[in-house]
Amino acid sequence: MTRVRWAAVAAAGLLAAGCGSSAGGQQADGGSVKLERIASAIGCTASVQTDSAELRQGSCSTANQTYVLLTFASDKGQRAWLDDAEPYGGSYLVGTRWVVQAETAALKPVQKQLGGSVEAGADHSGH
């Protein structure tokens, strides 16, 4: 990632930190991080594909990576989605009622901005 992009990601994190957030990327009211804030921390603009009462799903891309972004209305809905998605493989950065799916290495800078933990889906490499 270029210095300019790293600077943009760092600036986005600092701006987001000044917007009433607390540790781990959660809002002060305990609610989930907004889809647009996740995209901002990555350094891209979210294109929303699903906007329902249960979840919002979008995607965004940088020069090197495409990310799938999700926010959930409930912890139960988030867990159900992860249980359905993880058998397909992939890596997931999981926070409070939000998930970012991308390659593991691409999730590390996002994790520094938003917190969360990385979960790995099923390994289909045959090793």
FITIFI-325634 format. One record per residue: residue number from 1; residue in three letters; z, y, x of N, C-alpha, C, O in turn. Coordinates in Angstrom, 3 decimals. Layout:
! residues N
{NUM,ALA,{Z,Y,X},{Z,Y,X},{Z,Y,X},{Z,Y,X}};
...
***
This chain:
! residues 127
{1,MET,{0.000,-1.167,0.853},{0.000,0.000,0.000},{0.000,1.232,0.901},{0.690,1.247,1.920}};
{2,THR,{-0.739,2.231,0.552},{-0.833,3.427,1.375},{0.441,4.250,1.273},{1.244,4.086,0.354}};
{3,ARG,{0.603,5.150,2.259},{1.778,6.033,2.231},{1.802,6.892,0.975},{2.861,7.147,0.403}};
{4,VAL,{0.618,7.338,0.554},{0.553,8.173,-0.645},{1.060,7.393,-1.847},{1.846,7.919,-2.634}};
{5,ARG,{0.618,6.128,-2.005},{1.051,5.328,-3.147},{2.557,5.076,-3.063},{3.252,5.178,-4.074}};
{6,TRP,{3.083,4.744,-1.851},{4.525,4.534,-1.716},{5.285,5.802,-2.093},{6.334,5.742,-2.733}};
{7,ALA,{4.744,6.946,-1.689},{5.400,8.204,-2.038},{5.394,8.410,-3.551},{6.379,8.874,-4.124}};
{8,ALA,{4.282,8.064,-4.191},{4.217,8.203,-5.656},{5.209,7.283,-6.343},{5.866,7.685,-7.304}};
{9,VAL,{5.325,6.045,-5.859},{6.276,5.100,-6.439},{7.698,5.600,-6.235},{8.515,5.544,-7.154}};
{10,ALA,{8.001,6.091,-5.030},{9.340,6.608,-4.756},{9.636,7.824,-5.630},{10.738,7.953,-6.162}};
{11,ALA,{8.660,8.713,-5.779},{8.858,9.896,-6.616},{9.077,9.497,-8.068},{9.927,10.067,-8.752}};
{12,ALA,{8.307,8.515,-8.540},{8.483,8.053,-9.916},{9.891,7.511,-10.116},{10.508,7.754,-11.153}};
{13,GLY,{10.396,6.787,-9.141},{11.748,6.251,-9.238},{12.793,7.350,-9.272},{13.758,7.278,-10.033}};
{14,LEU,{12.596,8.378,-8.437},{13.542,9.489,-8.436},{13.496,10.260,-9.744},{14.540,10.646,-10.271}};
{15,LEU,{12.302,10.490,-10.275},{12.187,11.170,-11.562},{12.832,10.352,-12.660},{13.543,10.894,-13.506}};
{16,ALA,{12.589,9.054,-12.652},{13.164,8.191,-13.681},{14.684,8.162,-13.561},{15.389,8.119,-14.569}};
{17,ALA,{15.184,8.184,-12.333},{16.632,8.153,-12.127},{17.283,9.403,-12.700},{18.441,9.360,-13.114}};
{18,GLY,{16.563,10.505,-12.728},{17.106,11.741,-13.274},{16.997,11.841,-14.780},{17.414,12.842,-15.363}};
{19,CYS,{16.448,10.826,-15.420},{16.221,10.873,-16.871},{17.252,10.063,-17.635},{16.901,9.366,-18.587}};
{20,GLY,{18.513,10.138,-17.240},{19.565,9.483,-17.996},{19.636,7.989,-17.777},{20.133,7.268,-18.642}};
{21,SER,{19.158,7.505,-16.651},{19.223,6.068,-16.411},{20.479,5.720,-15.648},{21.130,6.584,-15.060}};
{22,SER,{20.809,4.447,-15.667},{21.930,3.943,-14.897},{21.425,2.842,-13.996},{20.235,2.528,-14.019}};
{23,ALA,{22.294,2.248,-13.205},{21.894,1.209,-12.263},{21.142,0.092,-12.956},{21.405,-0.228,-14.115}};
{24,GLY,{20.204,-0.496,-12.231},{19.443,-1.602,-12.775},{18.298,-1.173,-13.659},{17.660,-2.017,-14.288}};
{25,GLY,{18.016,0.130,-13.728},{16.879,0.594,-14.502},{17.128,0.673,-15.996},{16.195,0.896,-16.767}};
{26,GLN,{18.363,0.496,-16.412},{18.653,0.551,-17.844},{18.941,1.986,-18.250},{19.380,2.795,-17.433}};
{27,GLN,{18.695,2.292,-19.499},{19.033,3.603,-20.015},{20.539,3.685,-20.211},{21.212,2.662,-20.341}};
{28,ALA,{21.062,4.895,-20.231},{22.502,5.089,-20.360},{23.054,4.477,-21.641},{24.224,4.096,-21.680}};
{29,ASP,{22.227,4.373,-22.705},{22.715,3.810,-23.962},{22.687,2.285,-23.960},{22.984,1.667,-24.982}};
{30,GLY,{22.329,1.656,-22.816},{22.303,0.204,-22.727},{20.987,-0.386,-23.198},{20.810,-1.604,-23.152}};
{31,GLY,{20.059,0.449,-23.652},{18.775,-0.043,-24.145},{17.852,-0.451,-23.014},{18.145,-0.239,-21.837}};
{32,SER,{16.760,-1.026,-23.389},{15.781,-1.499,-22.434},{14.971,-0.346,-21.859},{14.846,0.712,-22.476}};
{33,VAL,{14.431,-0.565,-20.685},{13.525,0.380,-20.053},{12.243,0.456,-20.886},{11.799,-0.559,-21.424}};
{34,LYS,{11.664,1.605,-20.997},{10.430,1.805,-21.750},{9.232,1.309,-20.935},{9.240,1.376,-19.706}};
{35,LEU,{8.213,0.816,-21.623},{6.993,0.321,-20.991},{6.378,1.371,-20.062},{5.948,1.050,-18.954}};
{36,GLU,{6.340,2.608,-20.511},{5.754,3.682,-19.719},{6.555,3.948,-18.447},{5.979,4.305,-17.419}};
{37,ARG,{7.861,3.779,-18.502},{8.689,3.977,-17.306},{8.429,2.870,-16.299},{8.404,3.121,-15.094}};
{38,ILE,{8.235,1.646,-16.778},{7.914,0.538,-15.879},{6.596,0.832,-15.167},{6.500,0.685,-13.949}};
{39,ALA,{5.583,1.245,-15.924},{4.285,1.567,-15.336},{4.411,2.695,-14.319},{3.792,2.644,-13.256}};
{40,SER,{5.197,3.696,-14.633},{5.398,4.811,-13.719},{6.037,4.348,-12.412},{5.653,4.811,-11.337}};
{41,ALA,{7.000,3.445,-12.494},{7.638,2.917,-11.286},{6.651,2.137,-10.434},{6.769,2.114,-9.208}};
{42,ILE,{5.678,1.498,-11.075},{4.648,0.751,-10.353},{3.636,1.710,-9.738},{3.075,1.423,-8.680}};
{43,GLY,{3.400,2.838,-10.387},{2.408,3.793,-9.914},{1.088,3.668,-10.660},{0.021,3.920,-10.099}};
{44,CYS,{1.167,3.276,-11.935},{-0.041,3.133,-12.747},{0.265,3.593,-14.168},{1.405,3.931,-14.486}};
{45,THR,{-0.748,3.606,-15.013},{-0.602,4.001,-16.405},{-0.797,2.776,-17.283},{-1.791,2.062,-17.150}};
{46,ALA,{0.145,2.536,-18.174},{0.091,1.351,-19.033},{-0.977,1.493,-20.109},{-1.120,2.544,-20.734}};
{47,SER,{-1.716,0.420,-20.307},{-2.634,0.286,-21.432},{-1.955,-0.686,-22.395},{-1.827,-1.870,-22.086}};
{48,VAL,{-1.521,-0.200,-23.554},{-0.744,-1.008,-24.492},{-1.681,-1.853,-25.351},{-2.584,-1.332,-26.005}};
{49,GLN,{-1.448,-3.178,-25.338},{-2.234,-4.098,-26.159},{-1.499,-4.498,-27.432},{-2.129,-4.697,-28.470}};
{50,THR,{-0.169,-4.620,-27.367},{0.630,-5.026,-28.517},{1.771,-4.035,-28.684},{2.493,-3.742,-27.731}};
{51,ASP,{1.930,-3.526,-29.883},{3.018,-2.595,-30.178},{3.600,-3.000,-31.528},{3.189,-2.493,-32.572}};
{52,SER,{4.562,-3.921,-31.493},{5.159,-4.425,-32.729},{6.661,-4.217,-32.695},{7.211,-3.752,-31.697}};
{53,ALA,{7.315,-4.560,-33.779},{8.770,-4.413,-33.861},{9.482,-5.318,-32.868},{10.564,-4.974,-32.392}};
{54,GLU,{8.892,-6.483,-32.540},{9.540,-7.449,-31.661},{9.291,-7.186,-30.187},{10.175,-7.401,-29.357}};
{55,LEU,{8.071,-6.712,-29.848},{7.754,-6.490,-28.437},{6.622,-5.503,-28.278},{5.815,-5.293,-29.184}};
{56,ARG,{6.581,-4.902,-27.099},{5.440,-4.098,-26.674},{4.897,-4.773,-25.427},{5.657,-5.119,-24.523}};
{57,GLN,{3.584,-4.960,-25.375},{2.947,-5.571,-24.216},{1.797,-4.691,-23.772},{0.995,-4.220,-24.578}};
{58,GLY,{1.739,-4.486,-22.483},{0.658,-3.715,-21.905},{0.324,-4.243,-20.534},{0.914,-5.215,-20.063}};
{59,SER,{-0.615,-3.600,-19.906},{-0.975,-3.958,-18.542},{-1.350,-2.691,-17.802},{-1.655,-1.662,-18.405}};
{60,CYS,{-1.322,-2.785,-16.492},{-1.801,-1.699,-15.659},{-2.187,-2.283,-14.311},{-1.758,-3.376,-13.940}};
{61,SER,{-2.990,-1.546,-13.602},{-3.476,-2.033,-12.309},{-3.341,-0.968,-11.246},{-3.464,0.228,-11.510}};
{62,THR,{-3.083,-1.432,-10.038},{-3.157,-0.595,-8.852},{-4.375,-1.084,-8.073},{-5.102,-1.956,-8.548}};
{63,ALA,{-4.600,-0.546,-6.913},{-5.750,-0.970,-6.111},{-5.653,-2.445,-5.721},{-6.672,-3.095,-5.489}};
{64,ASN,{-4.427,-2.976,-5.648},{-4.226,-4.332,-5.143},{-3.746,-5.356,-6.155},{-3.760,-6.552,-5.861}};
{65,GLN,{-3.323,-4.929,-7.335},{-2.629,-5.852,-8.231},{-2.753,-5.425,-9.686},{-2.780,-4.234,-9.997}};
{66,THR,{-2.827,-6.410,-10.570},{-2.725,-6.166,-12.004},{-1.365,-6.671,-12.467},{-0.931,-7.755,-12.075}};
{67,TYR,{-0.702,-5.889,-13.294},{0.621,-6.206,-13.804},{0.558,-6.351,-15.320},{-0.172,-5.624,-15.995}};
{68,VAL,{1.328,-7.292,-15.845},{1.544,-7.406,-17.292},{2.962,-6.901,-17.534},{3.903,-7.346,-16.876}};
{69,LEU,{3.116,-5.976,-18.474},{4.384,-5.322,-18.754},{4.804,-5.635,-20.178},{3.996,-5.545,-21.103}};
{70,LEU,{6.060,-6.003,-20.356},{6.557,-6.303,-21.698},{7.939,-5.713,-21.888},{8.762,-5.712,-20.971}};
{71,THR,{8.185,-5.213,-23.087},{9.532,-4.834,-23.492},{9.829,-5.540,-24.809},{8.919,-5.805,-25.595}};
{72,PHE,{11.088,-5.841,-25.047},{11.494,-6.654,-26.189},{12.571,-5.952,-26.994},{13.369,-5.188,-26.453}};
{73,ALA,{12.585,-6.218,-28.289},{13.595,-5.653,-29.176},{14.935,-6.370,-29.033},{15.980,-5.803,-29.353}};
{74,SER,{14.908,-7.624,-28.549},{16.158,-8.388,-28.441},{16.131,-9.291,-27.215},{15.067,-9.657,-26.716}};
{75,ASP,{17.320,-9.641,-26.742},{17.447,-10.595,-25.636},{16.897,-11.955,-26.040},{16.263,-12.633,-25.232}};
{76,LYS,{17.136,-12.359,-27.281},{16.661,-13.653,-27.777},{15.128,-13.716,-27.754},{14.554,-14.730,-27.356}};
{77,GLY,{14.471,-12.639,-28.177},{13.013,-12.584,-28.151},{12.471,-12.642,-26.734},{11.456,-13.290,-26.477}};
{78,GLN,{13.148,-11.964,-25.814},{12.744,-11.999,-24.410},{12.850,-13.416,-23.858},{11.927,-13.901,-23.204}};
{79,ARG,{13.969,-14.076,-24.120},{14.162,-15.432,-23.595},{13.131,-16.381,-24.179},{12.606,-17.234,-23.464}};
{80,ALA,{12.831,-16.250,-25.468},{11.819,-17.109,-26.095},{10.456,-16.900,-25.437},{9.735,-17.866,-25.187}};
{81,TRP,{10.100,-15.649,-25.157},{8.820,-15.364,-24.510},{8.775,-15.989,-23.115},{7.784,-16.615,-22.738}};
{82,LEU,{9.864,-15.812,-22.349},{9.907,-16.391,-21.002},{9.833,-17.916,-21.045},{9.139,-18.527,-20.232}};
{83,ASP,{10.539,-18.526,-21.980},{10.496,-19.984,-22.107},{9.088,-20.470,-22.405},{8.691,-21.535,-21.932}};
{84,ASP,{8.322,-19.704,-23.185},{6.936,-20.059,-23.486},{6.001,-19.776,-22.317},{5.043,-20.519,-22.104}};
{85,ALA,{6.258,-18.717,-21.558},{5.354,-18.283,-20.486},{5.539,-19.048,-19.180},{4.554,-19.361,-18.511}};
{86,GLU,{6.764,-19.354,-18.807},{7.034,-19.928,-17.495},{6.343,-21.264,-17.219},{6.023,-21.526,-16.059}};
{87,PRO,{6.092,-22.129,-18.213},{5.353,-23.358,-17.914},{3.935,-23.108,-17.377},{3.351,-23.987,-16.742}};
{88,TYR,{3.385,-21.923,-17.628},{2.045,-21.588,-17.151},{2.038,-21.131,-15.699},{0.968,-20.935,-15.123}};
{89,GLY,{3.212,-20.958,-15.096},{3.306,-20.517,-13.710},{3.450,-19.006,-13.626},{3.653,-18.326,-14.633}};
{90,GLY,{3.342,-18.504,-12.424},{3.442,-17.066,-12.196},{4.839,-16.646,-11.804},{5.761,-17.459,-11.738}};
{91,SER,{4.974,-15.364,-11.548},{6.255,-14.776,-11.166},{6.585,-13.661,-12.143},{5.701,-12.925,-12.580}};
{92,TYR,{7.848,-13.543,-12.477},{8.304,-12.615,-13.492},{9.509,-11.830,-12.979},{10.492,-12.424,-12.536}};
{93,LEU,{9.439,-10.518,-13.036},{10.586,-9.670,-12.775},{11.236,-9.424,-14.121},{10.614,-8.862,-15.022}};
{94,VAL,{12.493,-9.844,-14.264},{13.167,-9.844,-15.551},{14.360,-8.893,-15.522},{15.255,-9.019,-14.686}};
{95,GLY,{14.353,-7.943,-16.447},{15.457,-7.015,-16.612},{16.013,-7.126,-18.015},{15.750,-8.098,-18.724}};
{96,THR,{16.786,-6.121,-18.416},{17.367,-6.103,-19.750},{16.291,-5.777,-20.770},{15.897,-4.620,-20.917}};
{97,ARG,{15.818,-6.793,-21.473},{14.801,-6.699,-22.515},{13.469,-6.162,-22.000},{12.752,-5.475,-22.728}};
{98,TRP,{13.133,-6.477,-20.736},{11.817,-6.160,-20.200},{11.419,-7.201,-19.155},{12.268,-7.828,-18.521}};
{99,VAL,{10.097,-7.367,-18.993},{9.545,-8.312,-18.023},{8.293,-7.687,-17.415},{7.512,-7.033,-18.107}};
{100,VAL,{8.114,-7.898,-16.115},{6.874,-7.547,-15.426},{6.357,-8.832,-14.801},{7.093,-9.516,-14.090}};
{101,GLN,{5.098,-9.165,-15.058},{4.492,-10.368,-14.488},{3.431,-9.942,-13.484},{2.554,-9.136,-13.797}};
{102,ALA,{3.517,-10.492,-12.265},{2.550,-10.223,-11.199},{2.850,-11.207,-10.074},{3.739,-12.048,-10.205}};
{103,GLU,{2.110,-11.105,-8.965},{2.406,-11.921,-7.795},{3.787,-11.537,-7.269},{4.194,-10.380,-7.369}};
{104,THR,{4.502,-12.508,-6.711},{5.877,-12.281,-6.256},{5.984,-11.099,-5.310},{6.866,-10.256,-5.477}};
{105,ALA,{5.102,-11.019,-4.315},{5.168,-9.927,-3.337},{4.991,-8.569,-4.003},{5.595,-7.589,-3.566}};
{106,ALA,{4.182,-8.490,-5.044},{3.944,-7.228,-5.746},{5.139,-6.827,-6.606},{5.266,-5.659,-6.976}};
{107,LEU,{6.008,-7.767,-6.925},{7.181,-7.469,-7.751},{8.322,-6.851,-6.945},{9.167,-6.161,-7.514}};
{108,LYS,{8.362,-7.083,-5.644},{9.483,-6.603,-4.820},{9.648,-5.080,-4.862},{10.769,-4.609,-5.054}};
{109,PRO,{8.572,-4.284,-4.690},{8.762,-2.822,-4.781},{9.189,-2.376,-6.179},{9.948,-1.417,-6.317}};
{110,VAL,{8.718,-3.053,-7.197},{9.096,-2.723,-8.576},{10.582,-3.038,-8.774},{11.305,-2.281,-9.423}};
{111,GLN,{11.022,-4.149,-8.212},{12.430,-4.540,-8.308},{13.322,-3.488,-7.651},{14.410,-3.205,-8.153}};
{112,LYS,{12.879,-2.910,-6.541},{13.662,-1.859,-5.880},{13.815,-0.638,-6.777},{14.838,0.044,-6.731}};
{113,GLN,{12.798,-0.359,-7.596},{12.839,0.802,-8.493},{13.635,0.537,-9.765},{14.386,1.401,-10.219}};
{114,LEU,{13.476,-0.656,-10.344},{14.016,-0.927,-11.670},{15.160,-1.928,-11.716},{15.844,-2.038,-12.734}};
{115,GLY,{15.376,-2.659,-10.629},{16.371,-3.722,-10.661},{15.753,-4.988,-11.230},{14.546,-5.198,-11.118}};
{116,GLY,{16.560,-5.814,-11.828},{16.084,-7.070,-12.392},{16.096,-8.189,-11.372},{16.433,-7.982,-10.206}};
{117,SER,{15.724,-9.376,-11.822},{15.676,-10.537,-10.936},{14.327,-11.225,-11.103},{13.734,-11.205,-12.181}};
{118,VAL,{13.853,-11.835,-10.017},{12.565,-12.509,-10.030},{12.774,-13.954,-10.464},{13.614,-14.665,-9.911}};
{119,GLU,{11.998,-14.382,-11.462},{12.003,-15.762,-11.914},{10.612,-16.333,-11.662},{9.605,-15.657,-11.872}};
{120,ALA,{10.570,-17.572,-11.214},{9.289,-18.232,-10.953},{8.958,-19.189,-12.085},{9.815,-19.933,-12.563}};
{121,GLY,{7.713,-19.156,-12.500},{7.231,-20.115,-13.481},{6.969,-21.442,-12.798},{7.240,-21.600,-11.608}};
{122,ALA,{6.446,-22.390,-13.545},{6.163,-23.729,-13.018},{5.160,-23.632,-11.869},{4.256,-22.797,-11.882}};
{123,ASP,{5.341,-24.508,-10.875},{4.452,-24.582,-9.731},{3.337,-25.568,-10.043},{3.590,-26.754,-10.257}};
{124,HIS,{2.111,-25.079,-10.069},{0.954,-25.927,-10.365},{0.076,-26.136,-9.131},{-1.096,-26.494,-9.249}};
{125,SER,{0.651,-25.911,-7.951},{-0.154,-26.002,-6.725},{-0.374,-27.437,-6.275},{-1.238,-27.685,-5.435}};
{126,GLY,{0.372,-28.375,-6.803},{0.224,-29.771,-6.413},{0.942,-30.134,-5.140},{0.731,-31.220,-4.601}};
{127,HIS,{1.791,-29.247,-4.643},{2.543,-29.511,-3.404},{3.891,-30.039,-3.722},{4.672,-30.322,-2.814}};
***
